Amino acid sequence: MTISTLLFVLAGVTLGQVVGAVPGLSAPMAIAIAVPFTFALSPLAAIAFLIGVAKGGTVGGAVPAILLNTPGTPDAAATAMDGYPLAKAGKPLKAMKMALFASLTGDTFSDIVLILVAAPLAVVALAMGPVEITALITLSIAVITGLVGPSMAKGLIAAGLGILCASVGIDPEHGTPRLIFGNYNLYSGLPISAVAVGMLATGEIITQLATRYHAGHSPLAISDDGPSGDRRVSWNEYWACRATMLRGAVIGTLIGALPGLGSTVASFMSYGMARSASNEPETFGKGNLHGIAACESANSAVMGANMIPLLTLGIPGNVTAALIIGAFMVQGVQPGPLLFQSQGQLIYSLFGAMVIANLLNFLVGLVGLRIWARVITAPSSVIFPLTLLLCVTGVYIAEGNVLAVWILIAFSILSVVMRIFDLPIVAFIIMFVLANQFELSLSQALTILDGDPTNLFEHPVALLLVAISLLSVWIFGIRLPSKARKRAAALNT
């Protein structure tokens, strides 16, 4: 509860809302750029700042979705279905406030779940040995590559590239250098700040500049004329959406706790279920408050739930969690079950920071909604060059050498190439972060099993995880693509 920590949380929330409100930018991009600048901060201030950015970005992403019908973040695409029609009907402030209230509700729910279940799950995780951890990461790879890309094959290619790039540096098992090409700066591996910024921020900016990004609509004007009820959400309106928000919060929490699905899936799933449960489904898509509440409560609930596998197992569920793991590593802290033993004060301080970030998200959102409505009018010719400058400056400051800038440029090019071939960036980033842990656990597991696969029967938990992994490969890699091909063939005939 120091002033400096609270100010960093406030700064993170404000930055996240601003970035989320700018079409073309997103919270993961902001986190990737901010990670190098947190190097000089204490672990608590750094992580609390980045969590504030992530939470604020979710709220900010709803602003262009409602006012421009151009989502600031992918998970806000569902919000635009009802937010934009309501704004066109002369109620943009009502739509944005409903998004803010629902976002706060879902986020708070998932944070409470995180605080309650994280420590017990960490105790369970401590009982897992290298064999179980290897099987768990294998399951994560199967699920992530099957869900985040257009096909499992492309997801595996992206994951393989991530593992290859992570192998640069010192071998975690034997301590021998690999792929450093005589450059001592690479002994510690490729800097995660340069890789993340290149893949997420500069690569996306280059792609958008190449396609001459333009917003498709002029922002809707916010006026103080008209009935006061069109500019606010009453308690009765909020309370009428309680079941919708609770359903969305539960969906977001469950999906956020699983690797690979993400907030976009949660948002659309919650919207679909809200429409199915409604007595007036025909009003959805025409400015129904329940549609906004369903989407925003679900995509915000993913944030807290994503921290469950991150803190207890050291496994990121999406790209935001992967970047936060990178920030932990920059601070010399290794996420995982041992963190609760060795850094208990840090963990529960982060929990407190998350709760405070929710409150600040609400206050900043109430004050800033009108301001963010002006932010979205900023021209991309100003936003993108400034963002590129921040990317290069941040990476150079963090690593202290020009090599990091060249690595940033190289991975920006790789990001553009991967986008051209539709290879999922998320799979690459997550596997880049997990690769060293996976390699070390795999080598230890092979030693424990003595190279004999039948010894796996002595580890029933690992055997179950491997079986689920094979089932995931069959579902996502064979069964679902086969059904898709059959549907396509039927439509063609």
N, C-alpha and C positions, 0 to 999 in steps of 0.2 A: 504493500500500500504506500509506496513512495511516490512522490510527485513525478519524478522522472519516468518511472515505469508507466504511470497513468497517462502521461503525455505521449509516450511512444504508442500506447494502445490507441489513444485518440488520433494521433497522426496516421496510424495504419488504417483505421476505420475511414477517416476522411479521404486519404489517398485511394483506398479501395473503391469508395463510392464515386470519386471523380473519374478514375480509370474505367470503372464499370459503365459509367454513363456515356463514355465516348465510343461510338460505334467503331469497331475494328480493333479496339483494345480489350483486354480481359484481365481478370484477377491473376490467373497463372502468369501472364506476361509481366504484370506489375511485381509479383513475388520474385520471378526470375531476375528482374532488373534490380530489385531491392536487396536480394541476398548478399551481393558483394559489399553493399554499403553498411551491412550489419556486422561486418567483421570486427570492428572496434568496440561493439557493444557487449554488455554482459549477456550470458545465455538467455536469461529471463526476458530482458528488454528486447533482444533480437527476435526471439520466437514469438513473444506477445505482439510485437509490431507486425510480423508476417501474418499471424492469425487474424489480427485486426484488418489487414489488407484483404485477406480471403473473405472474411465476413462482410466487409464493406462492399467488396466487388459484387457479391450476390445481390445486395440491395440496389446498387447502382445500375446493374445490368437490366433491371426492370424499367428504368426511365426511358431509354430510347425505344424499348419494345412497346411501351405505352404511347409515347408521343410521336414516334417515327414509324412504328411497325417494323423497326430494324433492331432486333435484339442485340444488346451490348455483349451478352454472353450466350452460348448455345442453349443453356438450360432455361433462358428467358424466352425462347421461341414460343413455348406453349403459353406464356403469360400474354404475349401479343394477341392471341386468339380472342380474348375477351377484353384485355386492357385497351387495345387500340380502338375498337368499336365504342367502348365507354368514353374514351377521350374525345372521339369524333362527335359524340352526343353532347359535348359541352361539359364533361365531368372529368377532366384530366387529373385534377388534384385528388378527387375521390378515388380514382383508380390507383394513383401512386401511393396514397395513404393506405389503401387496402393491401397493396403489395408489401408495404413496409410493416404493417401490423402482422400480416400472415408470416412474413419472413422472420420476424422476431419470435413469434410463437413456435414455429418449427425449429428454429435454431436453439431456443432455450430448452425445448423438449429433448433434443438429441444431446445437448450438453449434460443434462441431468442423467440421461442414460449412460453417457460416457463416465461421469463421475462415479456412478453406482457400480458399473460392471468392470471398469478398467483394472482395478486392483485384484479382484478375484480371478480375472482372466490371466493376469500376470503371474499369479501363483500357479495356475495350471500350466502356463507356458514354461515356467521354470523347471517343470518336471519333464519337459521334452528335451531329448538328446539330439545329437547331430543327424541321426537317421530320420527322426520325426521332422526336424526342421527342413531337411532336404526334401522330404515328401511334401511338406506344406508349401515350400517355394515352388516345387514342381506343379502342384495344384494351382497355385496363383498364376503361373505362366500359362497353364492350359486355359484357365478361365479368362484371363486378361486378353490373350491373343485371340480367343474365340469371340470376344464381345466387342472389343474396341475398334476393329477394322472391318472392311467389307468381306473379308474371308480369313479363316484361320491361317491359311498359307501365308498371306501377306503379313498377318500379325506375327507369325513365327519368324519371317524374314526380318521384320523390324526389331524383334526381340534379339535375334541373332546378331544384328548389327550393334545393338546396345551392349551385348556381352563382349563382342570383339573390341569395341572402343574402350570398355572398362578393363580389358586385359592389359592395356598399356601401363607400364610401371613395374613395381616389385611384385613378384609372385607371392601371394599370401601364405603359401604352404612352404616353399623352399627358400624364399628371400632372394631369388635371382631376378635380374632385370629382364623385361620383355618389351619389344617394340619401341624402345626409346631412341634408337638410331643415334646413339652417342650423345644425346642431349640430357645433361644432368637435371634440367628443369622438369623432365618427365618421370623422374624416379618415383614421385608420389602419385603418378597417374595424371590423366587429363583433368584439369580443374573443372569441378562440377558447375561452377558459376559460368565459365565460358561456354560449356556445352549446353547448359540449360537456357542461357540467354540466346545463344545462337539458334537452337532448335525451336524455341517457343516465341521469342520476341522478334529478333531481326529477321528470321526466316519468314514469319507471318507478315511483317511489314513489307519486305521485298516482294512477297507474293501479291499483297494488296496494291502496292505501287505498280506492279507489272500489269495488273488487271484494271488499273485506273479506278480505284475504289471511289464510289459516290453513294451517299445516302439516297434512298429511293423516294423519300417524301420530305416535305418541308415540316419543321416542327410545329405542333399545334400550339397556339397561343394560350397562355394561362391568364385568365381574367378574374377579377374580383366581382364582376357583375353577376347577376342571377341569384337564385336562392342559395342560402348558406348550406343547405343540405347537399348541394351539388359539389361543395368544396371540402366536405369532411365526411368521415365515416362515424356514424353514431354508434353508441354502445349496443343498441338493439341490432343494428346491421352486423356488427362484429360478432355478437353472441349468436346470431342466426347462422353464422358460418363455423361454429365451434366444431361440429362433427366433421365437416369438410377439412378443417385445419388439423384436427387430431388424426384423421385418416392419412392426410398428406405427411404429417410428422412421423407417423409410424412407418409408412412406406419409405420415406427418405432415410430414416434411421436404419431400417433393415438393409436397404440397398447400399447405403454408405458403409456399412460394416463389411460388405463383400467386396473383394477386389475386382476392378475392371468395369463395373456398371456405370457409376457416376451419376451426377445430378441431373443430366439431361434425361436419362431413362426414368429416374424418379419423378421428374416433373411431368412428363407425358403420361406415365402410368397413373399418377395421382389424378391428373386431369380426366383421363378416360374413366376412372372409377367414380369420380365425382359426377360426371355426366350420366353414367349408368345408374347411380343411386338417386339422381334428382327426379322429382315429380314433374319437372318442366325441362326435359333435356333439349327441347327445341330452342330454349333461350340461350343455350351455350353458343358462343361464337358471336353473340350480339350485344355483349356488354354485361354479362352476368358476374356479380361479385364472387360467387362461389368458384368460378373458373379461375379467377386471379388468386383467390385464397388457396385453392388446391395446388396450383403450380408453385407458388412462392413458399408455402409451408414445406413442401416436399424438397425442393432444391436447396433450401437453407438447412434443412435437417441433415442433409448429407455431410455438411461440414464437420459437425461434432462427431458423427458416427465414423467418419474417415479416420479420426484420431484413435479409434479403438484398436484396429490392427497395427497402426503405426507405433503406438506407445507400447502395446503389450507384446507384439511379435516382431516389430521392426520392419513390417511389410507395408508399403504404401498402397492404398486402394485406388488412387487416381494421381494425376500429374501434380495437383496441388500438394497432396501428401508427400509425393516424391521430392518436391522442392523443399518442403519443410524438413524432411529427413536430411537433405543436403545442408540445410542451415544448421541442424543439430551437429552434423559432422564438422562443419566449418568451426563450430564452437568447441569441438573436442568432446562432444557428448554422443554416445552410441545408443540410439533408440532400441528398445527391447525390454524383456521382463526384468533384467538386472537393473534397469534404470529406476525401477520402483524401490529397489534396495539401496542403490548407491546415490540416487538423486531424488529422494522422496520429496524434499522441500521444493525442488524445482518443478516437479510434476504437479503438486497441488497448488503451487503458485500459478502455474499455467492454467489450471482449472479455474482459479479465481480470476485470472486475466480474461479468460473466455467469457465468463459471466459478466464481467465489467464491460467487455467489448460489445456484448448484446445491448446493454443499457446505453452505451455511447452510440451504438449503431442507430438506436431508436431516436436519441436526442439529435444527433447530427442529421439524420434523415428528415426529421420534422423541420429543422431549421433550413436544411440545404435543398429540399425538393425543388424550390423555385430556382435556386442557383444552378443545380444540375441540369435543369431544363434549358439554361443558357449555355452550359458547357457543351452540350451535344451539337451546338451550332458551330463549334470551332472547326476551321477548315483542316482537312487532312494534310494539306501542304505545310501546315505549321506543326501539327501534332506529331506526325511521323518523323520528320527530321530531328525534332527535340528528343523523341524517344530513342532514336538511333544514337544520338550524342550521349544520352544517359547510359545506354548499353555499353558503348565502347569505354566511357570514362569509368563506369563501375567495375568492369572486368579488369581494367588496367590497375585501378587502385587496389582491388582485392588481391591480385596476384603479383603486382609489382614488376612485371616484365612485359615486353612487347609480344613475346611468344603467345601469351594468353589472348591477345587481340587477334593474332593470326589464327589461333584455334577457334575463336569466335567467328571469324570470317569463314573458315572451312566448314564449320557446322551450320552456318547460315545457308551455305550452298547445298550441303547435304539435306537440310530441312526442305529447301525448295524442290530438290530432286525427289525426295520422298513424297512430297505433296503431289507432284506431277504423276507419280506412279501409284498414288493412293495408298501409301504405306503409313500405318498409324504412328504418329509421333509419340502418343501416350505410351505405347508398348516399348518404344525405344528408351524413353526417359526412365520408366520404371525398372526395366532390366539393367540399364546402366547403373542405377543406384543399388540394385539387389545383387549384381553379378559377383562382387567380391565375397559377400556372405554366402552366396550359393556355392561358389567354387570351394571355399574353405569347408563348409558343411559337407559337401559332396565328397571331398577327399577324406575327411574324418569318418564319414559314413562307410566308405569303401574299406577303410582300415578296420572298422568295427565289424563289418559283415565278412571280413576276410576274403572279399572278392566272390563270395558265394551267394547268389540271389536267394537261395532257399533259407538262408539265415534271416531273411526278412520276416519269416513267420514268427520269429521270436519278438517281433515288434508289431503287435496288432494295430496300434494307432497309425503307424506309418503305412502298413499294408492297406488299411482302410482309405487313407489319403491317396495312395497310389491308384487304388481301384476307382475312386471318384475322379481322379485325373484322367484315367483311361475312358471313363464314361463321358467326361466333358469333351474329350477329343472326338469321341464318336458322335456326340450330339451336335457340337459346334462345327466340327470339321467334315462330317459325313452326312448325318441325317438331315440337318436343317438346309445345307446347300443342295442336297438332292431334292428336297421338297420345293425349294425355290426354283430349281431348274424345271421341275415338272409343272409348276404353276406358270412359268414363263412359256413353256412349250404349249400348254393348254390355251394361253391367251393368244399365242401366235396362230394357232389353228382355228 
